[in-house]
């Protein structure tokens, strides 16, 4: 029975009805709409971020950061560039290769790249540079000279690090030998003093 006399007087039944309807409208309708609105808004933001990432991948090279229009206008096309020149999977395979071999077998360039990867830096990426965008009027000697300068700078950095490491190692060895000599002197000095004292007496 909807409105039986179970402790409520007949004049309070309309108040109870209004209260129940208000609770249903506020909690069930408005509350659920607020929750659904938050969920839909969150999914909309995630969809926008995903669309932006996909658009960036289609319009910009992941490695060098150059727009696809540059390769369409001055080179053989953007698809050829990301598959042949700057294939991002080649960089992944190279990092895995460096991680799979012993660090003692690294040459200067491999060591330089490996240290950057360990520090989570991408300084070895060709930022805003691509071989397919070189001017046709640029001479081959100029390009080779620039590459040689970069290689020499990398080698010089590696040599400087090795020299600093060797100097610190030598200093540590000298300090260790000095400490050992001091310990030997502290050990033999009382014995020599005792022998001299015995001779004098």
Secondary structure, 3 states (H helix, E strand, C coil): CCCCCCCCCCCCHHHHHHHHHHHHHHHHHHHHHHHHHHHHHHHHHHHHHHHHHHHHHHHECCCCCCEHHHHHHHCCCHHHHHHHHCCHHHHHHHHHHHHHCCHHHCCHHHHHHHHHHHCCCCCCCCCCCCHHHCCCCCCHHHHHHHHHHHHHHHHHHHHHHHHHHHHHHHHHHHHHHHHHHHHHHHHHHHHHHHHHHHHHC
